[in-house]
């Protein structure tokens, strides 16, 4: 796959790019019990009051990077429109939601400036679409944080897998909450501490999958942040934030989450 930065801009301006806290993996295959990615991935659910006796429910996917810290997409945190209850849910051996821990606080990437769209097709907005959530207590003992890649650009060149826990059937709201994985071929198309990769996944990204981890033999190198929307709400063409854990902005985000 070859796509220069200016072609990325052109693609973003021609189609609607969405990064919804309701994106998920339709297709792929069920996660393997005990797999390192399975043990590190969580399903994030938020409940935000939207009126008398009403509430808006949102879902994202995230990944443990420390026993009490979850990395996800920035818009998953910024889209919370008021006092919200947010929980991180862990999966049992059947890949279904089991243990639940409340999210105590979170921190956005310092360069996050809102989600990208066809009206605002800036790659920088995509690459900074990151947040870290702090759990109210450490993850269960049988869960293992996943190591961040030391060289994400190189790791993205290897065979990669992404994980998501959203809708298995795009039109069925009851089909979410089961962890699934799909292969993804990716190419890093912009450079710098907020780099972006464009990829083709072996499944469609729709609701619940935003914030899902992307790993290769080189470790955790990316986070699902957006899809290219055409006529459908789901698509296998996916944008990923390329992680730079040594950058000042990334370290600031993690530090703020630890202190919050």
Number of C-alpha atoms within 10 A of each C-alpha: 10 9 14 12 14 12 12 19 15 13 16 22 16 14 17 18 25 23 29 24 30 21 33 35 35 28 19 19 16 17 23 16 14 14 9 13 25 25 24 25 29 32 28 32 25 21 19 18 15 12 8 6 6 10 13 13 17 20 28 30 35 32 30 25 19 17 18 20 25 28 25 29 34 29 25 27 22 20 13 18 12 11 9 16 15 23 21 27 22 24 24 16 13 13 20 17 19 11 13 17 18 17 22 16 18 23 23 27 22 17 17 20 16 15 25 23 19 18 12 14 21 16 23 21 21 30 31 29 32 30 26 28 31 26 22 15 13 13 23 14 7 8 19 19 19 21 15 17 22 16 17 22 22 14 20 27 15 16 14 23 20 25 32 37 35 32 28 28 17 22 11 9 12 11 14 25 27 20 30 26 26 22 20 24 19 23 22 24 22 20 15 11 20 24 23 30 26 26 23 17 23 20 23 26 32 31 30 27 37 36 39 30 31 26 26 21 14 20 18 27 27 31 31 33 33 30 27 25 21 12 9 9 16 22 22 20 20 25 28 29 30 32 25 22 19 11 12 11 19 23 15 16 21 25 13 19 22 17 10 12
